[in-house]
């Protein structure tokens, strides 16, 4: 079962199952692709966005990036069963 990256458990790696590219602006989509973010890539929510819509810290490979909440909402991940 997939769920939104914005609502993932912290520090638990998951695999991107889909990205709602239509909900993102062209520059946001380009930025994600420049980070190497696409279906099948492993990601990890390091710090969720704040209550008032602050950015979420997300680990993509060895790099940690800040994503706006609506961008993290557009990314669906699958976490392997423990």
JOWODA-V512582 format. One record per residue. N is the residue number from 0. SS is DSSP state (a for helix, b for strand, c for the rest). BURIAL is 1 if it has 16 or more other C-alpha atoms within 10 Angstrom, else 0. Layout:
[[N | SS | BURIAL] [N | SS | BURIAL]]
//
This chain:
[[0 | c | 0] [1 | b | 0] [2 | b | 1] [3 | b | 1] [4 | a | 1] [5 | a | 1] [6 | a | 0] [7 | c | 1] [8 | c | 0] [9 | c | 0] [10 | c | 0] [11 | c | 0] [12 | c | 1] [13 | b | 1] [14 | b | 1] [15 | b | 1] [16 | b | 1] [17 | b | 1] [18 | b | 1] [19 | c | 0] [20 | a | 0] [21 | a | 0] [22 | a | 0] [23 | c | 0] [24 | c | 0] [25 | a | 0] [26 | a | 0] [27 | a | 0] [28 | a | 1] [29 | a | 0] [30 | a | 0] [31 | a | 1] [32 | a | 0] [33 | a | 0] [34 | c | 0] [35 | c | 0] [36 | c | 1] [37 | c | 1] [38 | c | 0] [39 | c | 0] [40 | c | 0] [41 | b | 1] [42 | b | 1] [43 | b | 1] [44 | b | 1] [45 | b | 1] [46 | b | 1] [47 | c | 1] [48 | c | 1] [49 | c | 0] [50 | c | 0] [51 | c | 0] [52 | c | 0] [53 | c | 0] [54 | c | 1] [55 | b | 1] [56 | b | 1] [57 | b | 1] [58 | b | 1] [59 | b | 1] [60 | c | 0] [61 | c | 0] [62 | b | 0] [63 | b | 1] [64 | b | 0] [65 | b | 1] [66 | b | 1] [67 | c | 1] [68 | a | 1] [69 | a | 0] [70 | a | 1] [71 | a | 1] [72 | a | 1] [73 | c | 1] [74 | b | 1] [75 | b | 1] [76 | b | 1] [77 | b | 1] [78 | c | 1] [79 | c | 0] [80 | c | 0] [81 | c | 0]]
//
